Amino acid sequence: MPDLSVPEALLFDLDGTLVDTAPDLARATNALRAHHGMPALPYATIRTQVSNGGNALVTLALGLDKGHPDHEAARNFLLARYGEAVAIDSIIFPPLDRLLDTWMEAERPWGIVTNKPRAYAAPLVAELGLCPGVLLCADDLPVKKPDPAPLHEAARRLGVAPERCWYVGDHLRDMQAARAACMSAVAVGYGYIAEEDDYRQWPADLWFDTAEALTTRLASALRACEW
């Protein structure tokens, strides 16, 4: 059974959980629209689709399903524009930056497991000055979330048993992966969640509406360990 008190290791999803990447992805999405002579979409409309990846953003931008013959070229265009500027306006969700400082001061490991390709995730993490003990991306293993294998591999690399890890995410697949990996599934409601999606209905062990609430819980747990 997962431990809900104080995790030995923290693992985060990237987009919409640890880092607010929507501004830069929205810019790339609207660049694709402009390339096709279409007006920009509202930021709020794009934001809800960011966690669903490049294919979903192409479908949103142009109405082209993944099977459409023009979809791949459109996706390549969008990702090329994004790759040119992955961290112009992207920021770590405050106060998670302070939480990570406190976490590392306590000599506890942490990492990132994302379905984002390494070509975009690694430069983003580097430009934000993040130093995870492990970074596992979509193309590092033959499978990705909701398969639990990336979470198991992250725990192995950190040297921590899966049941002693929290996995924090803003998507149903994150909770499914965490449960399958025997980790504490921690759902956050501040990420890229569609209006019709109730994150409190996901199969999580803990739910946090804000990054502040998540930070407060973990900081308090760390202080309690010091006594």
N, C-alpha and C positions, 0 to 999 in steps of 0.2 A: 504493500500500500504506500502511496506517496506521503511524504511528510509535509504538513501544512504549517508547521511552526516557523522554523528558520531554515531556509534552503542552504545546503552547502555550496551549491552553484546556481547561478542565474543564467538562463538562456532566453534570448529575445528573438522574436521576429524582427525584421528590419523596417520595411515601409509601413508607416501607420502605427507602429508600436514603439520603436526606439527613436526613429527619425521621421520627421515630417518632410517627406520627399515630394509631396503633391505639387508645390509651386513649380519645381523644375520639370516634372512630368507633365503638368498642365501646359507649360510653355511649349514643350515638344509636341503635345497633342494638337495644340492650336496652330503650330507651324505646319503640321500635316494638313490641317483644314485650309490654311492660307495657300498652301501649295496647290490645292484643288479648287481655289477660288471661292472658298466658303468662309463665312464669318466665324469669329471666335466663339467658342462655347463658354458659358459661365463657369468660373472656377469651381463653384460648389457642385456643379453637375459632374465635372471631371473628377473631383476629389473622391467621390464615392466609389469610383471604379479603379482607383490606383492599385489597391491590393490584388486586383484580379489580373494584373500584368499587361504586357504590351498588346496581346491579342485582343483583350477586352477594350483597350483604349482605341485601337483601330476600328473595332466594331462601333464604338461610341462615336468616334469622329466622322466616319464615312458610311456607317451602316453596312459594312462588308463583313459577313460571317467568315470564320476561319477557313471554310472550304471554298470561298470565292477565289477565282484565279488571280485577282488583283490584291488579295489580302497580304500575301507575303512581301510584295514590293512596298506596300504601304507601311507594313510593320518595320521593314528595314529602314525606310526613310525616317519614321518616328524615332526609332532607337538610335539612328545616327545623330539626329538632332539632340537627343537626350545625352548621348555619350560625349558630345562636345561641351556639355555644361551640367555635370551631375550634382554640383554642390554650390550653385550660385545663391539660391535662397533656401536650400534645405537646412534644417537645424535639428539638433537633438531636442525632443520634446522636454521642455523644462517642467520640473526640476530633475529629470532623470540624469542629467549631467552631474549634478551634485550627488545623487544617489550612487552613481558609479564610482565617484571619487571616494565616498565613504566606504563603499563595498571593497574597493581595492586596498584602502588603508587597513581594513580588517583582514586583509590577506585571504579573501574569498574569491574563487575563480568565477569568471563569467564569459559568455560567448554569444554569438549570433548564428542562427540557423534561418536561412532565407531561401525563398524560391526565385530570388532575383539572380540573373546570371552574374558570374564573377567579374566579367568585363565591366560591369556597372557598379556592382556592390563593393569591390575592393577599392577602386578610386574614391568612392563616396566615403567609405569608412576612413580611409587615409586622410582625405581632405578635412574631415571633421575632427581629426586628432584622436579617434577612438582606437583603443588597444585591446581588443578582445583576446582572450586566451585561445579561442577557436573561432574561425569564420567558415561556415559551410554554406555553399551556394548551390543553385539549381543544377549546375553542370559538374559538380564535384563527385557525385555518386550516380549510379544508374537510375535511381529513383529519387523522388522529392516528396515533400509533404502533400497529402496527409499520410504517406507512408512513414512509419516511425524510424526507419533506418538512419536518416540524417541526425535525428535527435540522439539515437543510441551512439552513433559515431562521435557526436560532439561530447557526450558524457564520457566516452572512452578516452578521448584525447585530453579532457580535463582531469581524468583520473577520479571521477566521481560516479557513484552508483546512480542509475537513472531515478530511483525513488527518492534520492536526496536532492533532486533538481526541480526547480520551477521552470516551466516554459511559458512565456508571456506572449500573447498574440492578439490580433484584432480581426481574426477570421475563423470561421467554423473549422476549416481544415487544420488550423493550428491546434485547436482543442482536440480534434480527432487524433492528430499525430501524438500529442502529449499523452492522452489517455492510452493509446496503443503502446507507447514507450514506457508506461508506468511512471510517468512524471506528474507532478502537480500541474494541472491545466489551469492557467490564469488568463482570464479574458478581460480585455480592456475596451471600454466604450468610447474612447476619445479618437479612435482611429478612423479608417476609411470604410465606414459601415453604411450600407444603403438604408434609406429612410424606413423602408418596410421590414428591415431585418432587426429583430430584437436579440441583442447579444446576450441577454440574460437567459435566453432559452437554449443557448449552446451548452453542450455537455462539459462544463467547466467545474473545477473545484472551488475557485474563487473568482469574484467579479469586481472590477474597479472602474468607476465612472470616469475618473480623471487620473492623470499621471501624478498629481499631487497626492491623491489617496494611496496609490501604489507605493510611492516614495515614503509616505508617513508610516505605512504598515511595516515596510522592510527596515526603515531606520529605527523604529521602535523595537523591532525584534532584535536587531543588532545590539542596541543598548542593553536590552534585557540579558543578552548573552555575556555582557561584560561583568555582570554582578556575580 
